[in-house]
Amino acid sequence: MKKYFVQKSPFVVPTSDGKLIEEHHGIPTTGNSEISIAHMIAPPHWSEPFQTPEFDEYTYVISGKKQFIIEGEIVTLETGQSIKIEKNTRVQYSNPFEEPCEYIAICKPAFDFMKVHRED
């Protein structure tokens, strides 16, 4: 039995806001509820509602910039930078800039729509 798994077919999460989400490891792809790893591209002028997730989220920016509003503080990550946002923290993710933002997101435990608590 192999002690590794090469992900060749990530799950592309359907979106209506132009954002690309390719989940490589997590609940819908590998059944792993301990961690999720996703490759994402947020288009220019993209944003999503505030949320208070029940998981830690790590973000590494591959290219472009990404904005976070964390407990009321605006933080901008640029290419090559990363951040950890602790669970139960109110946050909004956005790309208010003119270029796409490509990044990797890691959630521990895994991303779960039932535990993200997005605001209306």
C-alpha positions in Angstrom: 0.0 0.0 0.0 1.4 3.4 -1.0 2.0 5.9 1.7 1.4 8.9 -0.5 -1.3 10.3 -2.8 -0.7 12.6 -5.8 -3.6 14.8 -6.4 -4.1 15.1 -10.2 -7.8 16.1 -10.2 -8.6 18.8 -7.7 -12.2 19.6 -7.0 -13.2 22.9 -8.7 -15.7 24.6 -6.4 -18.5 26.1 -8.3 -18.6 29.9 -7.8 -20.7 32.8 -9.1 -18.2 35.6 -8.4 -15.4 34.8 -10.9 -13.1 33.3 -8.3 -11.3 30.1 -9.1 -11.1 27.6 -6.2 -9.3 24.3 -6.9 -9.4 22.2 -3.7 -6.5 19.7 -3.7 -7.1 18.2 -0.3 -10.1 18.5 2.0 -13.6 17.2 2.6 -15.0 17.1 -1.0 -11.8 15.8 -2.6 -10.1 13.4 -0.2 -12.6 13.2 2.7 -10.0 14.7 5.0 -11.6 16.8 7.6 -8.3 17.6 9.4 -6.9 20.0 6.7 -7.8 21.5 3.4 -5.4 22.9 0.8 -6.7 25.0 -2.1 -5.2 26.9 -5.0 -7.2 30.1 -5.7 -7.3 33.0 -8.1 -9.4 36.0 -7.0 -10.3 38.3 -9.9 -9.8 42.1 -9.6 -12.5 43.9 -7.5 -13.6 40.6 -5.9 -14.8 40.3 -2.3 -16.8 38.0 -0.1 -18.9 38.7 3.0 -17.5 38.9 6.5 -17.1 35.5 8.2 -16.1 34.1 11.6 -14.8 30.6 10.8 -14.3 27.7 13.2 -10.9 26.9 11.7 -7.5 28.5 11.4 -6.7 29.8 7.8 -3.3 30.3 6.4 -2.8 32.2 3.1 0.3 32.4 0.9 0.2 34.9 -2.0 1.8 33.6 -5.2 1.1 36.7 -7.2 -0.8 40.0 -6.9 -2.2 41.4 -3.6 -5.0 40.3 -1.3 -6.8 42.4 1.3 -8.0 41.3 4.7 -10.2 43.1 7.2 -9.4 41.3 10.4 -11.4 42.4 13.5 -11.7 45.9 11.9 -8.0 46.2 10.8 -7.1 46.4 7.1 -4.1 44.2 6.2 -2.7 43.8 2.7 -0.6 40.8 1.7 1.7 41.1 -1.3 3.5 38.4 -3.5 5.6 36.1 -1.3 3.9 37.0 1.9 1.7 34.8 4.1 -0.6 35.1 7.1 -2.3 32.9 9.7 -5.7 34.0 10.9 -6.9 32.2 14.0 -10.3 30.5 14.2 -13.2 32.5 15.6 -11.8 35.7 14.2 -14.1 38.0 12.2 -12.5 38.5 8.8 -13.4 39.6 5.2 -11.3 38.6 2.2 -11.1 40.7 -0.9 -9.1 41.8 -3.9 -9.9 45.5 -4.5 -6.9 45.8 -6.7 -6.5 46.0 -10.5 -4.8 42.6 -11.0 -5.8 39.0 -10.1 -4.5 37.5 -6.9 -3.2 33.9 -7.0 -2.8 32.3 -3.7 -2.8 29.0 -1.7 -5.2 28.7 1.3 -4.8 26.1 4.0 -7.5 25.5 6.6 -7.0 23.5 9.8 -9.3 21.7 10.4 -10.6 21.6 6.8 -12.8 24.2 5.3 -16.4 23.4 5.9 -19.3 25.6 4.7 -21.2 24.7 7.9 -18.4 26.1 10.0 -17.4 29.3 8.1 -20.3 31.4 9.4 -20.6 34.0 6.5 -22.7 37.0 7.2 -25.5 38.0 4.9 
